[in-house]
Amino acid sequence: MTGEPCGSRLTEKARELCADLTEVAAKYHRLVAGDPENIRKMEVAFETLDRLERAWATAAIFGSPGER
């Protein structure tokens, strides 16, 4: 592997598409997590959503705390 995000074995059209997707992903990353404060906010949001998902999964499997 050459370290290129888009492999040399792809067709020219596929390399162009890969390059375009790589550029869009980089722009999105800069937009969403552009600085350390935003990165921390995203981490907090992820942790909160993860806790909610676990709580909902537990309630779906075992029932809500009042039903146990």
C-alpha positions in Angstrom: 0.0 0.0 0.0 1.3 3.4 -0.9 -0.4 5.4 1.8 -2.6 7.1 -0.7 -6.3 7.3 0.4 -7.3 6.1 -3.1 -5.4 3.1 -4.4 -3.6 3.1 -7.7 -5.4 0.0 -8.9 -8.7 1.9 -9.3 -9.9 3.4 -12.5 -9.4 7.1 -13.1 -13.1 7.7 -12.5 -13.0 5.8 -9.2 -9.8 7.7 -8.1 -11.6 11.0 -8.8 -14.6 9.8 -6.8 -12.4 8.7 -3.9 -10.5 12.0 -4.0 -13.8 13.9 -3.9 -15.1 11.9 -1.0 -11.9 12.3 0.9 -12.1 16.1 0.4 -15.7 16.2 1.6 -14.9 14.1 4.6 -12.0 16.5 5.5 -14.3 19.5 5.2 -17.0 17.9 7.3 -14.5 17.0 10.0 -13.2 20.6 10.1 -16.8 21.9 10.3 -17.9 19.6 13.0 -14.8 19.2 15.1 -12.8 22.2 14.1 -11.3 23.1 17.5 -10.6 21.4 20.8 -13.7 22.9 22.4 -15.9 21.4 19.7 -14.2 18.1 19.9 -14.9 18.0 23.7 -18.5 18.9 23.1 -18.8 16.1 20.5 -17.3 13.6 23.0 -19.8 14.7 25.7 -22.7 14.3 23.2 -21.4 10.9 22.2 -21.1 9.7 25.8 -24.6 11.0 26.6 -26.1 9.3 23.6 -24.3 6.1 24.5 -25.7 6.1 28.1 -29.2 6.7 26.7 -28.8 3.8 24.3 -27.7 1.5 27.1 -30.6 2.6 29.3 -33.1 2.0 26.6 -31.6 -1.4 25.7 -31.7 -2.4 29.4 -35.3 -1.2 29.7 -36.3 -3.1 26.6 -34.7 -6.3 27.8 -35.5 -6.2 31.5 -38.3 -3.6 31.8 -38.1 -0.2 33.3 -36.8 0.1 36.9 -40.4 0.4 38.3 -41.5 -2.8 36.5 -38.8 -5.0 37.9 
